[in-house]
Structure formats: structure tokens, C-alpha cells
């Protein structure tokens, strides 16, 4: 499973030349995999005795591969994924999905080291999480050279997704010393490296650091799950199509402020990672980083005015995500965080 871009750049042909008839089928996954597109991908393998799924692409491809792998548990009906995600049908016990080898081509999602797959409902715009320990990839091949051909906008969105994963793993009720250490290192690397990647796209040392940060951020939130920033992001992606990494990152400074005021101890690892002891200064550092990364121009693609921000309605509280946040937040409070964050981005001069 891969992307049209990997096909155009000849990666699939090179694999076929190397592996010969060991490759039984190839399939291009859709961006932001849906229930329907993932079941269609699974149908593509119907009757094909594939032993392993090799997923080469960004988070969408890796998540879609996990969805296909789950559907290939022996004996499941063709619409099992829909029944599970929409209807709550249980995952079989024992569970034997096809093994996945994950080869990420973006530095952001960390899906190569987690058991989660994000699947969207094309009918309602709702976001589902497919997860089970058997869905951890059997192996991950993290090669920064594969990120060299990624468009700049995708590079930015992916890096901000990794930053969000790391920060969310720290201000999280499920945080532990291991996740804190991984997340803090990821934060420091993303903040100090993204500009180098954008200024010198072909310089491999920057690419290597950013890919490493993405992976360890994935390991961090694999311990904790995500929290309120991701919860707020889901209606923005589901209803508007805002890139996930943008949708889950532009609220980080305001969330950091709220969490720092409510539980300073759980924000201290982030403050140390950004190199300051003042919460106000740390919030400013993250804001400045997002502005330098060009986040305001992304927000303007979806909201042209403060009035449009005010008019947007979404369910910003997703159980299993929002309730991981160290400070409890209501739908009203989450909506306020979204509006304040979006307006601040709109206020930045183009």
C-alpha cells in the first residue's frame, strides 16, 4: 500500500524489480482514510494470499494498512470494519490481523510505532480510532531519505503533528517518566530543526533529526494517547478538511497556558524542553514557532474572518482524548480555546 506519488517516482517499480513475484498486489490509499475507502482497499486483496502488508507512505497510508490488516482476520465479513467502528462490534478474540511493515515517508504521525489507526466516517465526518495490540507494525523502517520529495506544506503539517503528539503526551493523565523523556526530547528537536529542514530541504542531518523526533513522539503518545488538542482538531479536519497537523497544533499555545495555570508540574517538562522557566515566555516561544512555520496562512485557507471563526460549530470533546487532558475542559471551554487560537492566527499580518 502506498501513494500515487510513490508510484510516479518509481518506488513501486523498484520494489517489483527487487522482489519479483513476491509482490502479489499494490494499492494506492486515499488521504485521510475513510470507512468506505479502507474497506475498498481490503476488497482489493480478497482472494489474494498475501502474508504481509508493506505500507510505504504518510500516516494515511499506514493507518489504512492497519485497517486492511484488521479486516483480513480470518472469517470476518466484508463489512466488519464498518460494523466495528460504527456499530461497536467487538474485535475477535483471539485477533490475527495481517502483519504490517511500516515505512513512513513523512516525519510526523509516528504511526509506524503505534497500534492506532485513524479512520474517518465519510457520511458523518466523525473520526474513529481503530486499535489493538496486534495492530502494532511488525517492523518499522524509518529512512529520512524518503522524506526528501515531500512537499513543503506536508513537511510542516507533519512536523506540527509530531509536536502536538509530544506536548499532548506530557499534559496527559497517563504520562509516565518514559513518555515524558521521549516527548520532551521530541519537542526540543522539532523546535530546533524544522526551520533547518525548510531552509535547506536537501540537508540530510536536519531530515534525520526530524524523522527521529517524529518516531519518538509516536513512542511517547503510544504510552498515553493524545488529549484535548487532538480532540479539538477532529471537527476541523472532518468538516472542513483542514490538514490534521495544522488542526491539532495551532491551539497548542493556548492549551499550554490553560494547563500550565491549572497544573504547572505537568507542563514543566515542556518548559524545560523549550529552554525557559516562565510559562508566559514558553507560550510565546511556541506561538512564535508556529508563526514562523507559516501556520497563519494555513488557517486563512479555512477561515477568512473572525466572524467565520465564531460561526463554526463542532463537537470539540471526543471521549478517550479530551478526558486525557490534565485540566478538565467542557465543550464550551474547548470551543473558546479554538476561537481564541484561530483569531490570534488570523491577526498575524500575511
Buried (B, 14 or more C-beta within 10 A) or exposed (E): BBBEBBEEEEBBEEBEEEEEEEBEEBBBBBBBBBBBBBBBBBEBBEEEEBEEBBBBBBBBBBBBBBBBBBBBBEEBEEBBBBEBBBEEBEBBEEEEBBBBBBBBBBBBBBBBBBBBBBBBBBEEBBBBBBBBEBBBBEEBEBEBEBBEEBEEBBBBBBBBBBBBBBBBBBBBBEBEEEBBEBBBBBBBBBBBBBEBBBEEBEEEEBBBBBBBBBBBBBBBBBBBBBBBBBBBBBBBBBBBEBBBBBBBBBBBBBBBBBBBEBBEEBBBBBBBBBEBEEBEEBBBBBBEBBBEBBBBBBBBEBBEEEEEBEEBEBBBBBEEBBBBBBBEBEEEBBBBBBBBBBBBBBEBEE
